[in-house]
Amino acid sequence: MQKDNSHSAVDLPSLPILLAPAGSPDALAAACAGGADAVYLGGKQFGARQFAANFSDEELVQAVRYAHLRGVLVYVTVNTLVAEREMEDALRYLLFLSSIGVDAVLIQDTGLLSCAKNYIPDLVLHASTQMGIHNVPGALYAAKNGCSRIVLARELTGEEIEEISDALSGYPVDLEVFAHGALCYAYSGRCLLSSLVGGRSGNRGMCAQPCRKNYKIIEGSFDHYGRTANTHMTGKAGYLLSARDLSLYPVLDRIVRLPIAALKIEGRMRSPAYVAIVTSIYRKALDAIRTGTFQPNPEDIADLAIAFSRGFTTGYISGLKYSEIMGRSYPGNQGYYTGSVLPSGGRAVKLKLVSEIFPRKGDGLVFRSEGWEEGYVLADEPVIHNGIAEFKVPFRVRPDGGVYITSRRELERKVRSILSDPDKRYNGLLTLSCSVEFSPAGEIFVAGTVKDMKGTWYRFEYTS
């Protein structure tokens, strides 16, 4: 994609919807409060995130009611490979999902896709990213076999997405891409490493994330019996398979001009606080793009990183190469990189800042250099002068190391503001009609209707 510095308004019909993760009922409320247009969540079976809290059948019923009342679509993941002995149960589950009014189901297994198309024709089907669709033949297969949306592989460039969109012209299908969150080392649905080394299949919702482990490369030869001999390590050991996290926020105004219908935030294993802040930042960005006022906000970039970041990349979709996707130095949450330590001596820290975001009193900091890491909550406001922040810590700090903000009081305040009043953004948006009658015996009869943000009317009654 070529760089585009224009900030012209984007018409509302052309903006993709914002799809947020909901790994639990609390995360569902956080996604709605943050401004999601749709949520995706999983039940207790057949989902690719078996270690998330997920939803029981009754919780799914309540989730659909909760979301629809707020005009939010609900997509349910049924995106694992299904054994033949499980197919009947999987179809019963799809029938249940259809009966409670979910807006779509995400599917990986092509056998289940075929059965769903034939036996539950009214159920809206989306091709999960677990299908690994990354080219025109794969997209055409999904379109011809009943999918109305395709969640594309995260390895595609903008030009490849446009090529797939052109090939789908004439089919009733649209495209969805990931905008934020973790990246897999391999095409989703194509990685067998977790199953091979640990017996936990990512295609059965149990990925052990072996790509986040430390590895070293060994060279050598084999003897007559196939045993290794004359081995030696080449290069440095490290997290050789670990990718950075995707964040399209800085280039979002370019991404929305691609032929896509939905932008997806990854993170069904993340906390409600994470879901709330990330969703709200992307909601604000999309609203600004609509009015032509979007400019990447350094505070929002910092908040996204503090919420969770293995180091951000704008990914293949923005035109980056493989080497710019990988983050081999550290596989966990890094936070926001705020600068490097200058030589100073003692326990006084001189921090060369890399942006206008600097540590504040109460911030959680991590000092990190090769083979060493130390955390500290900043007790006092630092002194800032000529791009250098000075403050004291109760330990000796190694020069040339990096300093990361991993928690921030202001971010916690923003999260509390969103979660303390989750329906604030919906105030005044529901239509309610109600009548109350009192009988001579003192009984109270209440009846009425309420219209949700999708225009659907619900009737309610109550008798004391």
Backbone torsions as a table, in degrees:
resi	resn	phi	psi	omega
1	MET	NA	134.9	177.2
2	GLN	-82.3	146.4	-178.8
3	LYS	-65.6	134.3	-179.6
4	ASP	-127.9	113.7	-176.7
5	ASN	-93.0	6.0	-179.1
6	SER	-74.3	153.2	179.7
7	HIS	-130.6	37.9	179.7
8	SER	-69.8	153.1	-178.9
9	ALA	-66.7	148.1	176.2
10	VAL	-109.1	128.1	-179.6
11	ASP	-59.9	141.4	-177.3
12	LEU	-53.7	-43.6	-178.7
13	PRO	-61.4	-22.9	-176.8
14	SER	-90.7	-9.0	179.7
15	LEU	-77.9	134.7	175.1
16	PRO	-69.1	153.7	175.4
17	ILE	-75.7	158.7	179.4
18	LEU	-102.2	120.3	-175.8
19	LEU	-111.6	120.5	-174.3
20	ALA	-114.2	153.0	-179.8
21	PRO	-81.4	148.5	176.0
22	ALA	-139.5	91.6	-179.1
23	GLY	-84.1	-4.6	-179.0
24	SER	-158.2	165.2	176.1
25	PRO	-57.8	-37.5	178.2
26	ASP	-66.3	-38.1	177.5
27	ALA	-68.2	-32.5	175.1
28	LEU	-60.8	-47.6	178.3
29	ALA	-61.5	-38.4	179.6
30	ALA	-65.8	-40.5	179.5
31	ALA	-64.1	-44.4	178.3
32	CYS	-64.7	-42.2	179.8
33	ALA	-64.7	-32.3	-179.3
34	GLY	-77.3	-13.2	176.1
35	GLY	106.9	23.1	177.9
36	ALA	-67.4	143.4	171.7
37	ASP	-84.0	-25.5	-179.3
38	ALA	-152.4	156.8	175.7
39	VAL	-127.4	153.2	171.2
40	TYR	-123.7	138.3	-174.0
41	LEU	-149.5	168.4	-177.3
42	GLY	-127.0	152.5	172.7
43	GLY	-86.9	-165.3	-177.4
44	LYS	-82.5	-1.5	-178.6
45	GLN	-143.3	153.1	173.3
46	PHE	63.2	24.4	178.5
47	GLY	-110.5	149.2	-175.4
48	ALA	-79.5	3.7	176.1
49	ARG	-128.9	71.5	-176.0
50	GLN	-68.1	-17.0	-178.7
51	PHE	-96.4	3.3	169.1
52	ALA	-77.6	165.6	178.6
53	ALA	-62.6	-43.4	178.3
54	ASN	61.8	-175.2	-170.1
55	PHE	-126.0	133.7	169.9
56	SER	-71.3	170.7	179.5
57	ASP	-59.2	-43.7	179.6
58	GLU	-66.3	-38.0	177.2
59	GLU	-66.3	-32.2	175.6
60	LEU	-64.6	-42.0	177.1
61	VAL	-58.3	-47.3	-179.1
62	GLN	-67.5	-34.9	-180.0
63	ALA	-63.9	-42.9	178.8
64	VAL	-63.0	-43.6	178.7
65	ARG	-62.9	-45.5	-178.1
66	TYR	-60.9	-47.7	-176.7
67	ALA	-69.8	-45.7	-176.6
68	HIS	-64.5	-34.4	177.4
69	LEU	-60.8	-25.5	-179.6
70	ARG	-103.4	11.2	177.3
71	GLY	73.9	20.9	-177.3
72	VAL	-103.9	130.5	178.6
73	LEU	-74.9	153.2	-179.7
74	VAL	-124.7	118.8	174.3
75	TYR	-110.7	134.0	-178.4
76	VAL	-111.1	133.2	-179.3
77	THR	-85.1	123.2	169.8
78	VAL	-127.3	59.6	-162.8
79	ASN	-116.6	46.2	168.0
80	THR	-115.4	166.1	170.2
81	LEU	-72.2	140.4	-173.7
82	VAL	-113.8	126.4	176.6
83	ALA	-71.3	154.6	-178.1
84	GLU	-58.5	-37.0	-179.4
85	ARG	-68.4	-16.0	-178.3
86	GLU	-97.9	-7.0	-170.5
87	MET	-60.9	-40.1	-179.7
88	GLU	-63.6	-43.2	178.2
89	ASP	-65.5	-37.7	179.6
90	ALA	-64.2	-40.3	178.5
91	LEU	-68.2	-38.4	175.3
92	ARG	-60.3	-39.9	179.7
93	TYR	-64.4	-41.8	177.5
94	LEU	-63.9	-38.6	176.4
95	LEU	-62.0	-40.8	177.1
96	PHE	-61.9	-46.1	-179.6
97	LEU	-61.9	-39.3	177.3
98	SER	-63.6	-38.6	-176.0
99	SER	-69.7	-26.2	-177.9
100	ILE	-94.1	0.4	171.4
101	GLY	87.3	26.9	175.5
102	VAL	-63.9	152.4	-174.0
103	ASP	-85.0	-22.3	176.2
104	ALA	-169.3	161.2	175.8
105	VAL	-125.1	132.8	177.3
106	LEU	-93.8	127.9	-173.5
107	ILE	-126.5	141.7	172.3
108	GLN	-104.4	-46.2	-171.3
109	ASP	-70.4	121.3	-176.7
110	THR	-70.1	-27.7	175.2
111	GLY	-66.6	-43.8	177.2
112	LEU	-65.2	-37.4	177.3
113	LEU	-58.5	-45.7	-179.7
114	SER	-63.5	-44.3	-179.9
115	CYS	-65.5	-41.2	-180.0
116	ALA	-63.1	-42.3	179.3
117	LYS	-61.1	-40.4	-175.3
118	ASN	-79.7	-38.6	-170.7
119	TYR	-102.5	-19.9	178.6
120	ILE	-131.7	67.1	-170.4
121	PRO	-64.0	-21.5	-179.0
122	ASP	-84.2	-9.1	-178.6
123	LEU	-77.6	126.8	179.5
124	VAL	-77.3	127.9	-174.1
125	LEU	-115.2	133.3	173.7
126	HIS	-116.5	139.2	175.2
127	ALA	-79.6	113.6	-179.6
128	SER	-64.3	154.6	173.2
129	THR	-60.4	-20.3	176.7
130	GLN	-64.5	-16.5	174.0
131	MET	-70.8	-17.3	178.3
132	GLY	68.5	33.4	-177.6
133	ILE	-75.3	116.8	-174.5
134	HIS	-137.9	11.8	179.5
135	ASN	-153.3	176.2	-176.7
136	VAL	-64.1	-46.6	179.5
137	PRO	-58.0	-41.4	178.5
138	GLY	-63.9	-41.6	179.9
139	ALA	-65.8	-40.9	178.7
140	LEU	-65.1	-37.4	177.3
141	TYR	-59.4	-47.6	-179.5
142	ALA	-63.0	-42.8	-178.3
143	ALA	-64.2	-39.6	-177.7
144	LYS	-77.3	-13.0	-176.4
145	ASN	-113.7	27.3	166.4
146	GLY	102.3	-0.6	-178.9
147	CYS	-82.6	132.9	176.9
148	SER	-97.0	-9.7	174.7
149	ARG	-147.6	146.8	178.7
150	ILE	-122.0	121.4	174.0
151	VAL	-87.9	106.8	-171.4
152	LEU	-74.7	155.5	174.9
153	ALA	-61.8	147.9	-176.4
154	ARG	-77.3	-2.2	-177.6
155	GLU	-89.3	-0.9	-174.6
156	LEU	-82.4	146.9	173.2
157	THR	-87.0	168.5	177.0
158	GLY	-60.6	-40.1	179.8
159	GLU	-64.4	-38.9	178.9
160	GLU	-67.5	-36.1	176.7
161	ILE	-64.3	-41.8	178.0
162	GLU	-63.9	-38.4	178.2
163	GLU	-63.4	-43.3	178.7
164	ILE	-64.7	-42.5	179.3
165	SER	-60.2	-42.8	178.8
166	ASP	-62.3	-39.9	-178.7
167	ALA	-67.8	-24.9	-178.5
168	LEU	-89.4	1.7	179.3
169	SER	-56.7	128.2	-177.9
170	GLY	100.0	-13.8	176.1
171	TYR	-99.4	143.8	179.2
172	PRO	-80.3	65.8	-175.5
173	VAL	-144.3	143.8	175.7
174	ASP	-126.2	-179.9	-170.3
175	LEU	-120.3	147.9	178.5
176	GLU	-130.7	141.0	178.1
177	VAL	-132.2	156.9	174.9
178	PHE	-79.4	139.4	179.4
179	ALA	-110.4	-25.0	-172.2
180	HIS	-158.1	140.7	173.6
181	GLY	125.8	-166.7	-173.2
182	ALA	-67.2	148.5	173.3
183	LEU	-112.6	140.3	174.8
184	CYS	-86.8	155.1	177.3
185	TYR	-70.1	-35.8	-178.5
186	ALA	-113.9	169.9	171.6
187	TYR	-54.2	133.2	176.8
188	SER	-57.6	134.9	-178.2
189	GLY	86.2	-6.9	-179.4
190	ARG	-112.7	-5.2	-177.3
191	CYS	-88.6	124.9	179.9
192	LEU	-112.8	7.5	-172.2
193	LEU	-65.1	-43.7	-179.2
194	SER	-61.6	-40.7	178.1
195	SER	-66.5	-38.6	-176.6
196	LEU	-68.8	-47.1	-172.1
197	VAL	-93.2	-18.0	-175.8
198	GLY	-133.8	-2.8	179.8
199	GLY	72.3	14.8	178.9
200	ARG	-118.1	107.5	-172.7
201	SER	-83.1	129.1	172.6
202	GLY	-65.1	-23.6	178.0
203	ASN	-83.8	2.2	173.4
204	ARG	-122.2	17.2	174.6
205	GLY	81.3	17.3	-173.3
206	MET	-127.8	33.6	-177.6
207	CYS	-57.8	129.5	178.9
208	ALA	-91.8	4.3	178.9
209	GLN	54.5	53.4	176.3
210	PRO	-64.1	-18.3	177.8
211	CYS	-68.5	-12.5	179.0
212	ARG	-97.2	9.5	-179.1
213	LYS	-92.2	164.9	179.0
214	ASN	-85.0	131.9	-179.5
215	TYR	-131.1	160.0	169.8
216	LYS	-135.8	151.3	-178.3
217	ILE	-98.1	125.0	-178.3
218	ILE	-111.4	130.4	173.5
219	GLU	-108.2	150.5	178.7
220	GLY	175.6	-160.3	-179.8
221	SER	-135.5	173.4	178.1
222	PHE	-113.0	141.1	176.2
223	ASP	-85.3	-172.0	-175.4
224	HIS	-60.0	-27.0	-176.9
225	TYR	-98.2	7.5	179.0
226	GLY	84.3	9.3	178.1
227	ARG	-86.0	149.0	179.2
228	THR	-72.0	145.3	-179.9
229	ALA	-147.4	155.5	177.4
230	ASN	53.6	45.2	-176.4
231	THR	-86.3	150.3	172.6
232	HIS	-154.4	151.6	-179.2
233	MET	-80.8	139.3	176.7
234	THR	-117.5	135.3	-177.6
235	GLY	73.6	-169.0	-178.7
236	LYS	-98.8	145.1	171.5
237	ALA	-69.7	154.6	179.7
238	GLY	174.2	-171.9	179.9
239	TYR	-88.8	73.1	-165.0
240	LEU	-69.0	-21.2	-177.8
241	LEU	-106.0	4.3	-172.6
242	SER	-87.2	125.3	178.3
243	ALA	-94.4	156.5	171.6
244	ARG	-67.9	176.5	173.5
245	ASP	-93.7	146.3	178.9
246	LEU	-80.7	136.6	170.3
247	SER	-147.6	107.1	179.7
248	LEU	-89.0	2.7	-177.2
249	TYR	-52.1	-47.0	-177.0
250	PRO	-64.3	-23.3	-177.2
251	VAL	-118.2	22.3	-172.0
252	LEU	-62.6	-34.1	-179.3
253	ASP	-66.2	-23.5	174.3
254	ARG	-83.6	-38.5	-176.1
255	ILE	-64.2	-39.9	-175.5
256	VAL	-67.8	-11.8	177.2
257	ARG	-84.9	-5.3	172.7
258	LEU	-75.5	159.9	-178.8
259	PRO	-78.1	69.1	-178.7
260	ILE	-124.4	148.2	-177.8
261	ALA	-102.2	-18.8	-175.5
262	ALA	-148.6	141.1	173.1
263	LEU	-110.3	128.2	-171.1
264	LYS	-113.7	132.8	172.8
265	ILE	-96.5	124.7	177.6
266	GLU	-79.4	150.5	173.5
267	GLY	141.1	43.0	177.0
268	ARG	-71.8	-10.4	174.9
269	MET	-94.9	-0.7	-176.4
270	ARG	-87.8	164.5	-176.2
271	SER	-76.7	161.1	173.4
272	PRO	-56.8	-35.5	178.9
273	ALA	-62.3	-43.7	177.3
274	TYR	-60.5	-48.4	-178.5
275	VAL	-60.0	-42.6	-177.6
276	ALA	-62.6	-49.2	-173.3
277	ILE	-73.4	-41.5	-178.9
278	VAL	-67.0	-44.7	179.1
279	THR	-61.4	-43.2	-177.5
280	SER	-65.3	-35.8	179.6
281	ILE	-68.3	-43.7	178.5
282	TYR	-70.0	-33.2	175.6
283	ARG	-62.1	-46.6	179.8
284	LYS	-62.2	-39.8	-179.6
285	ALA	-65.8	-44.7	179.6
286	LEU	-64.4	-39.2	177.7
287	ASP	-64.2	-37.4	178.2
288	ALA	-69.7	-36.9	177.1
289	ILE	-62.7	-39.4	179.9
290	ARG	-59.0	-35.9	-177.8
291	THR	-96.9	1.3	178.6
292	GLY	76.0	22.7	-176.7
293	THR	-114.6	11.0	-175.0
294	PHE	-72.9	129.2	168.1
295	GLN	-138.7	128.9	178.4
296	PRO	-53.8	128.0	-175.9
297	ASN	-98.1	121.0	-179.6
298	PRO	-56.6	-35.5	178.3
299	GLU	-64.5	-40.9	178.9
300	ASP	-67.2	-39.4	177.2
301	ILE	-61.3	-42.4	178.1
302	ALA	-64.7	-42.6	180.0
303	ASP	-62.2	-40.5	177.9
304	LEU	-61.7	-41.6	-178.6
305	ALA	-69.9	-39.4	-179.9
306	ILE	-69.1	-34.8	177.9
307	ALA	-59.3	-46.7	170.6
308	PHE	180.0	130.9	178.3
309	SER	-160.3	132.2	169.0
310	ARG	-96.3	21.8	-168.0
311	GLY	92.8	128.7	-173.0
312	PHE	-93.6	151.7	171.2
313	THR	-139.4	148.9	174.1
314	THR	-87.5	1.5	164.5
315	GLY	75.9	180.0	-180.0
316	TYR	-62.2	-32.8	-175.3
317	ILE	-62.2	-25.6	179.2
318	SER	-93.5	0.2	176.9
319	GLY	101.4	5.7	179.9
320	LEU	-73.2	156.4	179.2
321	LYS	-93.6	170.6	-175.4
322	TYR	-54.9	-44.0	-175.7
323	SER	-64.1	-22.5	180.0
324	GLU	-88.6	-2.7	179.9
325	ILE	-94.2	-31.5	-172.2
326	MET	-79.4	147.4	177.5
327	GLY	-132.4	76.8	-167.3
328	ARG	-83.1	-3.0	-175.4
329	SER	-81.7	-31.7	-175.2
330	TYR	-158.8	130.3	-172.7
331	PRO	-96.6	-3.8	-176.5
332	GLY	-106.1	-168.6	-179.0
333	ASN	-67.6	120.2	-179.9
334	GLN	-93.5	-27.2	-171.9
335	GLY	81.4	-158.3	-176.9
336	TYR	-100.9	122.0	179.0
337	TYR	-74.1	118.0	-175.0
338	THR	-107.3	-15.1	176.8
339	GLY	159.9	-178.3	-178.5
340	SER	-115.5	150.9	-177.0
341	VAL	-82.0	130.6	175.4
342	LEU	-95.0	151.5	176.5
343	PRO	-58.7	131.8	-179.2
344	SER	-144.7	-29.1	-179.5
345	GLY	86.1	150.4	178.5
346	GLY	64.8	-148.2	-177.9
347	ARG	-105.8	10.1	173.2
348	ALA	-82.8	134.2	-178.1
349	VAL	-109.6	130.3	169.1
350	LYS	-112.1	118.1	-173.7
351	LEU	-113.5	118.5	176.7
352	LYS	-81.8	109.7	-174.0
353	LEU	-74.5	146.5	179.4
354	VAL	-106.8	-6.1	179.1
355	SER	-155.9	-177.1	178.8
356	GLU	-77.7	-5.4	177.1
357	ILE	-88.9	119.4	-178.0
358	PHE	-130.6	160.2	-179.4
359	PRO	-62.2	143.5	176.9
360	ARG	-123.8	162.7	177.3
361	LYS	-54.9	131.5	-179.4
362	GLY	92.8	-10.3	178.3
363	ASP	-71.2	143.4	171.4
364	GLY	-86.9	124.8	-177.8
365	LEU	-116.3	149.9	170.4
366	VAL	-126.4	125.4	174.3
367	PHE	-95.6	125.9	-173.6
368	ARG	-137.5	127.6	169.5
369	SER	-140.9	174.7	-173.9
370	GLU	-59.3	119.9	177.7
371	GLY	78.9	7.7	-177.3
372	TRP	-148.4	141.0	178.7
373	GLU	-152.9	138.3	179.3
374	GLU	-147.9	138.0	179.7
375	GLY	-108.1	156.6	-178.7
376	TYR	-163.1	139.2	172.2
377	VAL	-95.3	120.0	-172.8
378	LEU	-64.2	121.6	-173.9
379	ALA	-84.0	-27.9	-176.6
380	ASP	-134.4	160.4	175.6
381	GLU	-67.4	134.6	178.2
382	PRO	-74.0	160.3	173.4
383	VAL	-94.2	125.4	-177.0
384	ILE	-109.9	127.2	178.8
385	HIS	-153.8	122.6	177.2
386	ASN	53.1	43.7	176.8
387	GLY	75.9	12.6	178.4
388	ILE	-117.9	128.9	174.6
389	ALA	-102.9	131.2	-179.9
390	GLU	-120.4	133.8	177.3
391	PHE	-161.6	170.2	-178.1
392	LYS	-112.0	148.3	175.9
393	VAL	-133.2	158.0	-176.0
394	PRO	-85.7	28.4	177.8
395	PHE	-154.4	163.3	178.4
396	ARG	-79.9	133.9	-177.4
397	VAL	-106.4	135.1	178.8
398	ARG	-76.3	131.8	177.3
399	PRO	-67.7	156.3	178.4
400	ASP	74.3	-0.8	174.7
401	GLY	-78.6	167.8	178.6
402	GLY	-98.8	153.7	177.4
403	VAL	-120.7	129.9	-176.0
404	TYR	-123.1	137.7	172.2
405	ILE	-88.4	119.6	-177.1
406	THR	-109.8	-13.1	172.8
407	SER	-152.6	153.5	-175.8
408	ARG	-150.7	130.6	-178.9
409	ARG	-59.4	-39.3	-178.5
410	GLU	-64.4	-38.0	177.3
411	LEU	-66.5	-41.0	177.4
412	GLU	-61.7	-36.5	177.4
413	ARG	-65.0	-41.6	178.6
414	LYS	-61.8	-42.9	179.5
415	VAL	-63.0	-45.3	179.0
416	ARG	-60.4	-38.2	-179.8
417	SER	-62.7	-39.0	179.7
418	ILE	-71.2	-46.5	-172.1
419	LEU	-81.1	-22.4	-178.3
420	SER	-72.1	-25.6	178.5
421	ASP	-137.6	72.0	-171.3
422	PRO	-63.8	-19.9	-178.1
423	ASP	-101.1	13.2	-178.2
424	LYS	-57.5	-41.4	-177.0
425	ARG	-71.2	-14.5	-177.9
426	TYR	-100.5	-1.2	-177.8
427	ASN	-55.9	128.9	176.8
428	GLY	81.6	6.7	-174.5
429	LEU	-103.4	-0.6	178.4
430	LEU	-107.3	144.6	177.8
431	THR	-103.8	123.9	-175.5
432	LEU	-125.5	133.1	173.8
433	SER	-126.2	129.0	-171.8
434	CYS	-147.0	142.0	173.8
435	SER	-126.9	145.0	-179.2
436	VAL	-127.8	130.0	178.6
437	GLU	-126.3	145.1	178.5
438	PHE	-117.7	128.4	179.2
439	SER	-86.9	160.5	176.6
440	PRO	-57.4	-26.4	-179.2
441	ALA	-83.0	-0.9	178.0
442	GLY	93.6	5.6	177.6
443	GLU	-76.7	152.3	180.0
444	ILE	-116.3	128.6	177.6
445	PHE	-116.5	124.2	179.3
446	VAL	-122.9	132.5	176.6
447	ALA	-144.9	149.1	179.8
448	GLY	-179.3	-174.9	178.2
449	THR	-136.4	153.0	175.2
450	VAL	-135.4	136.6	179.1
451	LYS	-107.1	125.3	-179.7
452	ASP	-82.3	-178.0	-174.8
453	MET	-72.1	-11.2	176.1
454	LYS	-91.8	-2.7	179.6
455	GLY	89.1	9.6	179.4
456	THR	-89.1	133.3	179.9
457	TRP	-94.3	140.0	175.8
458	TYR	-124.3	137.9	178.4
459	ARG	-102.3	141.5	177.0
460	PHE	-135.3	152.5	178.3
461	GLU	-141.0	150.9	177.9
462	TYR	-149.6	136.4	174.9
463	THR	-129.9	128.6	-178.2
464	SER	-75.4	NA	NA
